[in-house]
Amino acid sequence: MEDIRVECYSGYRGEETPRRFWLGERCIEVLQVVDRWLAPDHRYFKLVGDDGGTYILRHDPCTSKWEMTFFRQPSPPL
């Protein structure tokens, strides 16, 4: 799992949703939140980035730490 930096938007209910994140110096804008779910100790977000990649980010609300737990590159054009 890779440590990342995440910028969030806080909605009207106070739930934070990732809007962009950084892998090193590379900034990836979130185009779509495909899914989100809660686990006992983390919150998960399945995202599509502006690079076409699919990511799953998890957030530990106790430590405020974010991690990337999944990445799939975009499929090449046919």
N, C-alpha and C positions, 0 to 999 in steps of 0.2 A: 504494500500500500504506500502511496506517495503522498507526502504532505503538500498542501497547496494553500494558496491565499484566495479567499472568496469574498466578493462584495455582494451584499444582499439588499433586497427591497423588503421592507416591512409593511405588510398589508394592513387593512383596517382592523383585523383581529390580532395584530401583533405577530403573526407568523412570518418568519423570515423565509424568503425564497431567493435562491441564487440568481443573480442577473449576469455576472461575469466572474471568471476566475483566472488565476495565473498559475501556470506550470513553469517555474523558473521565471524568465523574463517574458514569456509568451502569454499574451492575454487572449482569452477565448470568451466571446460573447455568447450568452445563452439565448438561442433562438426559440427553444420550446422546452417546457417541462412536460415530459411524457407521462411520468408517474411520480408519486411520492408515497411513502409509507413510514409508519412508526414501528420501531422495535423497542424492547424494554429499556435499552440503554443508548440508542441512537435514532436519528431521523435520516431517512434516505431520500435522494432525489435522482431520478433518471432523466437525463438532459440530452438535448441535441445542441451541439455548439455550432458557431458560424464557420467552422472548418469542416462541417459535415459529420464529425465524429459523434458517437454515442458514449455518454459517460454516466457512471453512477457515483455520486458523491455522498458521503455520510458525514453527519455532524454529531458530535458529542456535546449535548447541551451543558453538561457539568463542567467540562474543560474548555468549551468553545473551540475545540479543535476540529478541523475539516480534514478528510482524507478522500482520495480517489480510490475506489475499490474495483472499478471496471472501466475499460476503454475498448471501443471497437472502431476501427478506421472506417471511413466511408467506402462503399463499394465503388470500384472503378467503373467508368461509363462503358457500356457495351458497344 
